[in-house]
Amino acid sequence: MAAWVGETTLESGATHFTLGADYVRRLGASGRWGIGGFGEVIFAEHSEWVFGALGSFFPTGELWLMTGLGVELFGPLTITPSVFVDLVRDQTALVWGLGIGRGF
Protein backbone atom coordinates (compact mmCIF):
# COMPACT_ATOMS: atom_id res chain seq x y z
CA MET A 1 0.00 0.00 0.00
CA ALA A 2 1.26 3.47 -0.82
CA ALA A 3 0.07 7.05 -0.69
CA TRP A 4 1.40 9.69 -3.02
CA VAL A 5 1.26 13.39 -3.77
CA GLY A 6 1.70 14.98 -7.17
CA GLU A 7 0.34 17.19 -9.90
CA THR A 8 -2.20 16.56 -12.68
CA THR A 9 -1.73 18.33 -16.00
CA LEU A 10 -4.84 18.48 -18.16
CA GLU A 11 -4.93 18.83 -21.95
CA SER A 12 -5.74 22.51 -21.48
CA GLY A 13 -2.33 22.93 -19.81
CA ALA A 14 -3.80 23.61 -16.35
CA THR A 15 -1.96 21.90 -13.48
CA HIS A 16 -3.67 20.87 -10.23
CA PHE A 17 -2.51 19.44 -6.89
CA THR A 18 -3.34 15.71 -6.62
CA LEU A 19 -3.40 13.15 -3.78
CA GLY A 20 -3.66 9.41 -4.34
CA ALA A 21 -3.22 5.94 -2.92
CA ASP A 22 -2.84 2.46 -4.33
CA TYR A 23 -2.92 -1.10 -3.06
CA VAL A 24 -1.54 -4.19 -4.81
CA ARG A 25 -1.94 -7.77 -3.58
CA ARG A 26 0.65 -10.25 -4.90
CA LEU A 27 -0.78 -13.48 -6.28
CA GLY A 28 0.49 -17.07 -6.20
CA ALA A 29 3.54 -18.67 -4.63
CA SER A 30 6.03 -16.72 -6.77
CA GLY A 31 4.35 -13.36 -6.13
CA ARG A 32 5.36 -12.15 -9.61
CA TRP A 33 1.85 -10.94 -10.49
CA GLY A 34 -0.50 -8.74 -8.55
CA ILE A 35 -3.88 -7.07 -8.69
CA GLY A 36 -5.16 -4.08 -6.82
CA GLY A 37 -6.76 -0.70 -7.07
CA PHE A 38 -6.07 2.98 -6.84
CA GLY A 39 -7.85 6.19 -5.99
CA GLU A 40 -6.93 9.81 -6.43
CA VAL A 41 -8.45 13.22 -5.98
CA ILE A 42 -7.57 16.12 -8.28
CA PHE A 43 -8.08 19.51 -6.65
CA ALA A 44 -9.25 21.65 -9.58
CA GLU A 45 -12.11 24.18 -9.80
CA HIS A 46 -14.17 21.29 -8.48
CA SER A 47 -12.58 18.14 -7.07
CA GLU A 48 -12.34 15.12 -9.38
CA TRP A 49 -12.24 11.66 -7.80
CA VAL A 50 -10.72 8.85 -9.88
CA PHE A 51 -10.74 5.15 -8.97
CA GLY A 52 -9.61 2.10 -10.88
CA ALA A 53 -8.10 -1.36 -10.97
CA LEU A 54 -4.41 -2.20 -11.28
CA GLY A 55 -2.51 -5.11 -12.70
CA SER A 56 1.13 -5.44 -11.68
CA PHE A 57 4.17 -7.48 -12.69
CA PHE A 58 7.14 -7.96 -10.35
CA PRO A 59 10.18 -9.03 -12.45
CA THR A 60 12.33 -9.02 -9.28
CA GLY A 61 11.60 -8.64 -5.59
CA GLU A 62 12.71 -5.00 -5.68
CA LEU A 63 11.26 -3.80 -8.99
CA TRP A 64 7.65 -3.77 -10.16
CA LEU A 65 5.78 -2.53 -13.21
CA MET A 66 2.37 -0.87 -13.07
CA THR A 67 1.89 2.44 -14.75
CA GLY A 68 5.28 3.44 -13.35
CA LEU A 69 8.37 1.91 -11.83
CA GLY A 70 9.10 1.35 -8.17
CA VAL A 71 12.16 0.43 -6.20
CA GLU A 72 12.03 -0.93 -2.66
CA LEU A 73 14.49 0.84 -0.39
CA PHE A 74 15.34 0.51 3.31
CA GLY A 75 13.56 -2.81 3.85
CA PRO A 76 9.80 -2.50 3.59
CA LEU A 77 9.82 1.24 2.75
CA THR A 78 9.11 2.03 -0.91
CA ILE A 79 9.70 5.24 -2.82
CA THR A 80 7.83 5.16 -6.12
CA PRO A 81 7.88 7.64 -8.98
CA SER A 82 4.43 7.36 -10.58
CA VAL A 83 2.92 8.41 -13.89
CA PHE A 84 -0.73 7.81 -14.76
CA VAL A 85 -2.86 8.75 -17.75
CA ASP A 86 -6.47 9.27 -16.67
CA LEU A 87 -9.51 9.73 -18.87
CA VAL A 88 -11.61 12.14 -16.80
CA ARG A 89 -14.90 13.00 -18.44
CA ASP A 90 -13.96 14.38 -21.87
CA GLN A 91 -10.32 15.21 -21.02
CA THR A 92 -7.09 13.26 -20.83
CA ALA A 93 -5.11 14.02 -17.68
CA LEU A 94 -1.42 13.32 -17.05
CA VAL A 95 -0.81 12.64 -13.36
CA TRP A 96 2.72 12.43 -11.99
CA GLY A 97 4.17 12.36 -8.52
CA LEU A 98 6.13 10.52 -5.88
CA GLY A 99 4.67 7.83 -3.63
CA ILE A 100 5.96 6.58 -0.30
CA GLY A 101 4.65 3.26 0.96
CA ARG A 102 5.30 0.27 3.15
CA GLY A 103 5.24 -3.33 1.96
CA PHE A 104 3.61 -6.00 4.13
CYANA upper distance limits for C-alpha pairs under 8 A (distance plus 0.5 A):
  1 MET  CA     21 ALA  CA      7.86
  1 MET  CA     22 ASP  CA      6.23
  1 MET  CA     23 TYR  CA      4.87
  1 MET  CA     24 VAL  CA      7.06
  1 MET  CA    101 GLY  CA      6.26
  1 MET  CA    102 ARG  CA      6.67
  1 MET  CA    103 GLY  CA      7.01
  2 ALA  CA     21 ALA  CA      6.03
  2 ALA  CA     22 ASP  CA      5.99
  2 ALA  CA     23 TYR  CA      7.08
  2 ALA  CA     78 THR  CA      8.48
  2 ALA  CA     99 GLY  CA      6.71
  2 ALA  CA    100 ILE  CA      6.17
  2 ALA  CA    101 GLY  CA      4.34
  2 ALA  CA    102 ARG  CA      7.01
  3 ALA  CA     19 LEU  CA      8.17
  3 ALA  CA     20 GLY  CA      6.23
  3 ALA  CA     21 ALA  CA      4.63
  3 ALA  CA     22 ASP  CA      7.05
  3 ALA  CA     99 GLY  CA      6.01
  3 ALA  CA    100 ILE  CA      6.42
  3 ALA  CA    101 GLY  CA      6.66
  4 TRP  CA     19 LEU  CA      6.46
  4 TRP  CA     20 GLY  CA      5.74
  4 TRP  CA     21 ALA  CA      6.45
  4 TRP  CA     97 GLY  CA      7.22
  4 TRP  CA     98 LEU  CA      6.09
  4 TRP  CA     99 GLY  CA      4.31
  4 TRP  CA    100 ILE  CA      6.65
  5 VAL  CA     17 PHE  CA      8.29
  5 VAL  CA     18 THR  CA      6.39
  5 VAL  CA     19 LEU  CA      5.17
  5 VAL  CA     20 GLY  CA      6.85
  5 VAL  CA     97 GLY  CA      6.17
  5 VAL  CA     98 LEU  CA      6.53
  5 VAL  CA     99 GLY  CA      7.02
  6 GLY  CA     17 PHE  CA      6.65
  6 GLY  CA     18 THR  CA      5.62
  6 GLY  CA     19 LEU  CA      6.89
  6 GLY  CA     95 VAL  CA      7.57
  6 GLY  CA     96 TRP  CA      6.04
  6 GLY  CA     97 GLY  CA      4.34
  6 GLY  CA     98 LEU  CA      6.92
  7 GLU  CA     15 THR  CA      6.84
  7 GLU  CA     16 HIS  CA      5.95
  7 GLU  CA     17 PHE  CA      5.22
  7 GLU  CA     18 THR  CA      5.65
  7 GLU  CA     95 VAL  CA      6.32
  7 GLU  CA     96 TRP  CA      6.21
  7 GLU  CA     97 GLY  CA      6.82
  8 THR  CA     15 THR  CA      5.91
  8 THR  CA     16 HIS  CA      5.68
  8 THR  CA     17 PHE  CA      6.97
  8 THR  CA     18 THR  CA      6.73
  8 THR  CA     42 ILE  CA      7.46
  8 THR  CA     93 ALA  CA      6.82
  8 THR  CA     94 LEU  CA      5.99
  8 THR  CA     95 VAL  CA      4.71
  8 THR  CA     96 TRP  CA      6.95
  9 THR  CA     13 GLY  CA      6.50
  9 THR  CA     14 ALA  CA      6.18
  9 THR  CA     15 THR  CA      4.87
  9 THR  CA     16 HIS  CA      7.10
  9 THR  CA     93 ALA  CA      6.24
  9 THR  CA     94 LEU  CA      5.63
  9 THR  CA     95 VAL  CA      6.84
 10 LEU  CA     14 ALA  CA      6.04
 10 LEU  CA     15 THR  CA      6.98
 10 LEU  CA     91 GLN  CA      7.49
 10 LEU  CA     92 THR  CA      6.78
 10 LEU  CA     93 ALA  CA      5.00
 10 LEU  CA     94 LEU  CA      6.79
 11 GLU  CA     91 GLN  CA      7.06
 11 GLU  CA     92 THR  CA      6.58
 11 GLU  CA     93 ALA  CA      6.94
 16 HIS  CA     42 ILE  CA      6.95
 16 HIS  CA     43 PHE  CA      6.34
 16 HIS  CA     44 ALA  CA      6.18
 17 PHE  CA     42 ILE  CA      6.71
 17 PHE  CA     43 PHE  CA      6.07
 17 PHE  CA     44 ALA  CA      8.08
 18 THR  CA     40 GLU  CA      7.41
 18 THR  CA     41 VAL  CA      6.23
 18 THR  CA     42 ILE  CA      5.06
 18 THR  CA     43 PHE  CA      6.58
 18 THR  CA     95 VAL  CA      8.32
 19 LEU  CA     40 GLU  CA      6.03
 19 LEU  CA     41 VAL  CA      6.01
 19 LEU  CA     42 ILE  CA      7.32
 20 GLY  CA     38 PHE  CA      7.81
 20 GLY  CA     39 GLY  CA      6.03
 20 GLY  CA     40 GLU  CA      4.40
 20 GLY  CA     41 VAL  CA      6.84
 21 ALA  CA     38 PHE  CA      6.18
 21 ALA  CA     39 GLY  CA      6.06
 21 ALA  CA     40 GLU  CA      6.91
 22 ASP  CA     36 GLY  CA      7.88
 22 ASP  CA     37 GLY  CA      6.23
 22 ASP  CA     38 PHE  CA      4.62
 22 ASP  CA     39 GLY  CA      6.96
 23 TYR  CA     36 GLY  CA      5.80
 23 TYR  CA     37 GLY  CA      6.07
 23 TYR  CA     38 PHE  CA      6.89
 24 VAL  CA     34 GLY  CA      6.48
 24 VAL  CA     35 ILE  CA      5.87
 24 VAL  CA     36 GLY  CA      4.64
 24 VAL  CA     37 GLY  CA      7.17
 24 VAL  CA     54 LEU  CA      7.86
 24 VAL  CA     56 SER  CA      7.98
 25 ARG  CA     34 GLY  CA      5.76
 25 ARG  CA     35 ILE  CA      6.00
 25 ARG  CA     36 GLY  CA      6.37
 26 ARG  CA     31 GLY  CA      5.48
 26 ARG  CA     32 ARG  CA      7.43
 26 ARG  CA     33 TRP  CA      6.27
 26 ARG  CA     34 GLY  CA      4.62
 26 ARG  CA     35 ILE  CA      7.21
 27 LEU  CA     31 GLY  CA      5.63
 27 LEU  CA     32 ARG  CA      7.60
 27 LEU  CA     33 TRP  CA      6.08
 27 LEU  CA     34 GLY  CA      5.76
 27 LEU  CA     35 ILE  CA      8.02
 28 GLY  CA     32 ARG  CA      8.22
 28 GLY  CA     33 TRP  CA      8.11
 31 GLY  CA     58 PHE  CA      7.91
 32 ARG  CA     57 PHE  CA      6.22
 32 ARG  CA     58 PHE  CA      5.12
 32 ARG  CA     59 PRO  CA      6.91
 32 ARG  CA     60 THR  CA      8.15
 33 TRP  CA     55 GLY  CA      8.11
 33 TRP  CA     56 SER  CA      6.18
 33 TRP  CA     57 PHE  CA      5.21
 33 TRP  CA     58 PHE  CA      6.58
 34 GLY  CA     55 GLY  CA      6.36
 34 GLY  CA     56 SER  CA      5.33
 34 GLY  CA     57 PHE  CA      6.87
 34 GLY  CA     58 PHE  CA      8.40
 35 ILE  CA     53 ALA  CA      7.96
 35 ILE  CA     54 LEU  CA      6.05
 35 ILE  CA     55 GLY  CA      5.17
 35 ILE  CA     56 SER  CA      6.55
 36 GLY  CA     53 ALA  CA      6.27
 36 GLY  CA     54 LEU  CA      5.41
 36 GLY  CA     55 GLY  CA      7.04
 37 GLY  CA     51 PHE  CA      7.83
 37 GLY  CA     52 GLY  CA      6.02
 37 GLY  CA     53 ALA  CA      4.67
 37 GLY  CA     54 LEU  CA      5.55
 38 PHE  CA     51 PHE  CA      6.07
 38 PHE  CA     52 GLY  CA      5.94
 38 PHE  CA     53 ALA  CA      6.82
 38 PHE  CA     54 LEU  CA      7.52
 39 GLY  CA     49 TRP  CA      7.74
 39 GLY  CA     50 VAL  CA      6.01
 39 GLY  CA     51 PHE  CA      4.78
 39 GLY  CA     52 GLY  CA      7.12
 40 GLU  CA     49 TRP  CA      6.29
 40 GLU  CA     50 VAL  CA      5.71
 40 GLU  CA     51 PHE  CA      7.03
 41 VAL  CA     47 SER  CA      7.01
 41 VAL  CA     48 GLU  CA      6.00
 41 VAL  CA     49 TRP  CA      4.98
 41 VAL  CA     50 VAL  CA      6.78
 42 ILE  CA     47 SER  CA      6.03
 42 ILE  CA     48 GLU  CA      5.49
 42 ILE  CA     49 TRP  CA      6.98
 43 PHE  CA     47 SER  CA      5.22
 43 PHE  CA     48 GLU  CA      7.20
 44 ALA  CA     48 GLU  CA      7.73
 50 VAL  CA     88 VAL  CA      8.22
 54 LEU  CA     66 MET  CA      7.63
 55 GLY  CA     66 MET  CA      6.97
 56 SER  CA     64 TRP  CA      7.41
 56 SER  CA     65 LEU  CA      6.20
 56 SER  CA     66 MET  CA      5.43
 57 PHE  CA     64 TRP  CA      6.18
 57 PHE  CA     65 LEU  CA      5.73
 57 PHE  CA     66 MET  CA      7.35
 58 PHE  CA     62 GLU  CA      8.35
 58 PHE  CA     63 LEU  CA      6.51
 58 PHE  CA     64 TRP  CA      4.72
 58 PHE  CA     65 LEU  CA      6.78
 59 PRO  CA     63 LEU  CA      6.86
 59 PRO  CA     64 TRP  CA      6.76
 59 PRO  CA     65 LEU  CA      8.38
 60 THR  CA     64 TRP  CA      7.58
 62 GLU  CA     70 GLY  CA      8.22
 62 GLU  CA     71 VAL  CA      5.98
 62 GLU  CA     72 GLU  CA      5.62
 63 LEU  CA     69 LEU  CA      7.50
 63 LEU  CA     70 GLY  CA      6.14
 63 LEU  CA     71 VAL  CA      5.65
 63 LEU  CA     72 GLU  CA      7.49
 64 TRP  CA     69 LEU  CA      6.47
 64 TRP  CA     70 GLY  CA      6.19
 64 TRP  CA     71 VAL  CA      7.83
 65 LEU  CA     69 LEU  CA      5.82
 65 LEU  CA     70 GLY  CA      7.67
 67 THR  CA     82 SER  CA      7.43
 67 THR  CA     83 VAL  CA      6.62
 67 THR  CA     84 PHE  CA      6.48
 68 GLY  CA     80 THR  CA      8.35
 68 GLY  CA     81 PRO  CA      7.09
 68 GLY  CA     82 SER  CA      5.37
 68 GLY  CA     83 VAL  CA      6.02
 68 GLY  CA     84 PHE  CA      8.06
 69 LEU  CA     80 THR  CA      7.09
 69 LEU  CA     81 PRO  CA      6.91
 69 LEU  CA     82 SER  CA      7.34
 70 GLY  CA     78 THR  CA      7.80
 70 GLY  CA     79 ILE  CA      7.14
 70 GLY  CA     80 THR  CA      5.01
 70 GLY  CA     81 PRO  CA      6.96
 70 GLY  CA     82 SER  CA      8.48
 71 VAL  CA     78 THR  CA      6.81
 71 VAL  CA     79 ILE  CA      6.87
 71 VAL  CA     80 THR  CA      6.91
 72 GLU  CA     76 PRO  CA      7.32
 72 GLU  CA     77 LEU  CA      6.74
 72 GLU  CA     78 THR  CA      5.01
 72 GLU  CA     79 ILE  CA      7.09
 73 LEU  CA     77 LEU  CA      6.14
 73 LEU  CA     78 THR  CA      6.03
 73 LEU  CA     79 ILE  CA      7.44
 74 PHE  CA     78 THR  CA      8.17
 76 PRO  CA    102 ARG  CA      5.81
 76 PRO  CA    103 GLY  CA      5.41
 76 PRO  CA    104 PHE  CA      7.63
 77 LEU  CA    100 ILE  CA      7.77
 77 LEU  CA    101 GLY  CA      6.34
 77 LEU  CA    102 ARG  CA      5.14
 77 LEU  CA    103 GLY  CA      7.01
 78 THR  CA     99 GLY  CA      8.29
 78 THR  CA    100 ILE  CA      6.07
 78 THR  CA    101 GLY  CA      5.49
 78 THR  CA    102 ARG  CA      6.34
 78 THR  CA    103 GLY  CA      7.70
 79 ILE  CA     98 LEU  CA      7.57
 79 ILE  CA     99 GLY  CA      6.21
 79 ILE  CA    100 ILE  CA      5.20
 79 ILE  CA    101 GLY  CA      7.11
 80 THR  CA     98 LEU  CA      6.12
 80 THR  CA     99 GLY  CA      5.33
 80 THR  CA    100 ILE  CA      6.78
 80 THR  CA    101 GLY  CA      8.50
 81 PRO  CA     96 TRP  CA      8.16
 81 PRO  CA     97 GLY  CA      6.52
 81 PRO  CA     98 LEU  CA      5.08
 81 PRO  CA     99 GLY  CA      6.74
 82 SER  CA     95 VAL  CA      8.44
 82 SER  CA     96 TRP  CA      6.03
 82 SER  CA     97 GLY  CA      5.92
 82 SER  CA     98 LEU  CA      6.41
 82 SER  CA     99 GLY  CA      7.47
 83 VAL  CA     94 LEU  CA      7.78
 83 VAL  CA     95 VAL  CA      6.17
 83 VAL  CA     96 TRP  CA      4.96
 83 VAL  CA     97 GLY  CA      7.29
 84 PHE  CA     94 LEU  CA      6.51
 84 PHE  CA     95 VAL  CA      5.53
 84 PHE  CA     96 TRP  CA      6.90
 85 VAL  CA     92 THR  CA      7.40
 85 VAL  CA     93 ALA  CA      6.22
 85 VAL  CA     94 LEU  CA      5.34
 85 VAL  CA     95 VAL  CA      6.72
 86 ASP  CA     92 THR  CA      6.30
 86 ASP  CA     93 ALA  CA      5.54
 86 ASP  CA     94 LEU  CA      6.99
 86 ASP  CA     95 VAL  CA      7.88
 87 LEU  CA     91 GLN  CA      6.45
 87 LEU  CA     92 THR  CA      5.21
 87 LEU  CA     93 ALA  CA      6.76
 88 VAL  CA     92 THR  CA      6.66
 88 VAL  CA     93 ALA  CA      7.32
